Amino acid sequence: SKSADRQYALWDPVKLSQPLTIMSVDQASGMLMPFYDDDTCILFIAGKGDGNIRLYEVDDSAAAIHYLNDFKSQTPQRGCCLLSKRVCDVAKNEVCRLLKLTTTTVEPMQFVVPRKADSFQEDLYPDCFSGVPTVTADEWTAGKHGPPLKSHFRPEASLERTGSEGRKSLDPGMSNIRALSPMRMRPNEDSEATARVIKEMQEHMARMKDDYEGRLRSKEAEAQASVKAKAALERDKS
């Protein structure tokens, strides 16, 4: 805003003339990084350069955003990444996991609902996107569409093809999502899934680095060859 407030807003994609709601978060110069979990309707807002991550509930029926909780840390983040729901540990009621990039580390952050029950919590885990495409690239370019392929979180459940009408969600308005407040944040609790994701990211970055250095060496060789060719041409003229 004009007074240097950091703000978030909720917009109707059909009518973009003005926001449905707009609220100020704080006053800081760092950019806000929003991450939305469509399954639980939770909005994570991380500030670049500070250690806070705020949690909000998006209420579509009332066109409003409600504050839930926030995670506070003394370590500033340079970036964040929302991981797939498939890495969540349902045995611990983990509903979301983010990766927090700092100056020297990548820290996994687990968001867990504190419940005493040991059984699978059906209301916390509606069917989510499985990561498997419904149609091929050729079918999509040809205009074919299909309902998203979703999977159950229940450990013994199998993959199902369901549309938006088959989505298992919480009650209308997602009112009981407020059970997430307060949450326990576990930024240092690694799991095999998170370690695997971090390893894949590191390997991908290493491949990108090798590719960049290879292209740089190729460009340098081309530049040196061009300089030598010009020098030889000048000698011939003289």
N, C-alpha and C positions, 0 to 999 in steps of 0.2 A: 504494500500500500504506500501512499505518499508519506506516511509517518514511519516508514521502515518496519511495519508490522508484517510478520509472516502469517499467511492466511491459507485456509483451505475452503473449498466451495463445492457444492453439489449442483450439477447441471442436468437439465433434461436434454438429451441429444436431439430431440425433435424441435425444441425451442431454445435456441442458444442466445436469445436477446438479453437475458438476465439470469443469474444463478437462482436456484431454488432456495439455497441457504448459503451464507458465507460467514465464517467465524475467524477471529484472530487467534493465533497460537501463542506467539511471543514476539519479542523484538530482537532480531539477530540478522546477521548478514549471510549466514550459510543457507544454501538451497535446501528446501524440503523435498524429501524423497518418499512418495506414497507407494504402498504395496497393499493390494486388496485381495483378500481371500474370499472368493465367491461362495464357497461352501458354507462358511460360518458368518459371512457378511461382516467380517472384521477388517477395518482399515488400519494399517500400520503406517505411521508417519515418522520417519527418521530424519533428523537434521544433520546435514553435512557439516562436519567440523565440531559437533558437540556429541555427547554420549547418550542423549536421551532418545528413546523410541516410545512414542505415544500410541495408545490403542483406542480405537473408536468403533462403535457399532453403527452401521449404515442401515437405517430404517426406510425401506422403499415405500412402504404404505403411508408413512407420514412425511416423506421427503425431508428427513432430518438425519443428523449425525449426533450420536450420544457418546460422551466421554466414558471410557471404561477404566483404564489404568495406564500407567507408564513405567517403563524400565529406565533406570538411571544408572549411569556409569561415569567414572572419571576418565575413561579412555575414549577419545573422540573417534568417530567413524569417518572414513573417507568414502565409504559406499556400503551398500547392503544388497542382498539378493534373497528373494523368496524362493525356497526350494519346493519341489514337488511334494504333494501330500503322501506319496508312496514311501518317503523316508521317515514319516512320523511313527513313533512307538505307541501303538494303541494300548499296550499293557500299562503304560504310565499316563494315559489320558493326554498325550501330547497332541495338540490340535494344529500346531504350526511350527516351522523351523526356518530360521533365517541364518544367513552367513554375514558376519560383520567384518568388513575390511578395515584394518587399522594400518598404521605406518609399517609395521613389521609382521603382522600376523593376520590370519583369517580365522575368526572365532565363530563356532556354531552356537546359536542361541535357541534354546528349546522353550516353548510356551506351553505350560502344562496346567490343566484344570485340577485343582486340589480336591479330589474325592476319595473317600475311604473304600468304596466298593471295588472289589477285585474283578468283577465281571465286565464284559464288553459294554461300553456306554453308547448305546445306539443313537441317542439324541445328539451326541457330539460329532458323529461321523456320518453325514449324509453321503450318498453315492457321489464320487468325484470323477473327474476326467482321468481316464486310464493311460493317456499318453499314446494310444493307438489311433491312427487316423481312420475316419469313417469311410472316406473315399480316396482314391488315388489322385495324384496331381493331374493326370490327363482327364479324369472324370470331373474334377473341380473346374478346370479350364473350360470344359464342355458345358458347364452350367449345372452339374449335378450336385445336390446337397443331401445331407442326411443327418439324423440326430447324433449327438456326440456319443461315443462309446465310453461308458462309465463302468466303474468297478466298485465292489463293496469293500468296506474296511474290515468287516468281520474276517478273522483269520481263516476260517474254513470255507468262506464264500468264494464262488467262482465269478469270472467275468461275465457281465450281462450287457446286452445292448438295450439301452433305455434312452428315451427322449426326455425333454424337459418335463413332460407330464409324469414321468416315472421317478423323478428326483425325490429322494427322501430328505425332507428338510425339517427344521424345528417348527414350532407352532407359528401361526401367522404373526408377522411383525418381529419374529426372532426375539421375543421378550426374555426368554429364559437364557439367552446368551449372556446375560448379566451375571450368571454364575461364574463367568471367567474373571470376575473382579472380587477379590484380588487374585492375581496369578503368581505362581512361583516361577522365577526366571532362572534358568540354569545355563549360563553362557559357557561353562567349562566342562559340561558333561558330554563327552564324545560318545558316539555309537559307531558301529561298523558301517552303517549306511552313510553317515556324515563323513567319516574318514574316506570312504570310497569316492564320494562326490568331490571332496577336496583333492584327492589324488588325481582324479580325472581332470579337474580344473588345472592342476599343476602341470600335468602331461600336455594338456592342450596349449597352455601358455608356453611351454618349452618348445612345442612344435611351431607355434607362431613365431617365437624368437629365432629358431633355426631358419625358418622360411624368410624372415625379414633380413637376417644376416646374409643368407645366400643371395637374395635379390640385390642387397647393398654391394656385395662383392662383385656381382655381375655388372652392376652399373659403374663401379669404379674401374673394372677392367675395360669396359666400353669407353669410358672417358680417357683412360690412358692410351688406348689404341687410337682414339681420335686425335689426341695431342701428338702422338708419334707420327700419324699420317700427315697432319698439318706441317709438322717440322720437316718431314721428308719432302713435302711439296715445296716448301720454301727453299730448301737446299737445291732442289732441281731447278727452280726459277733463277737462283743466283748463279 
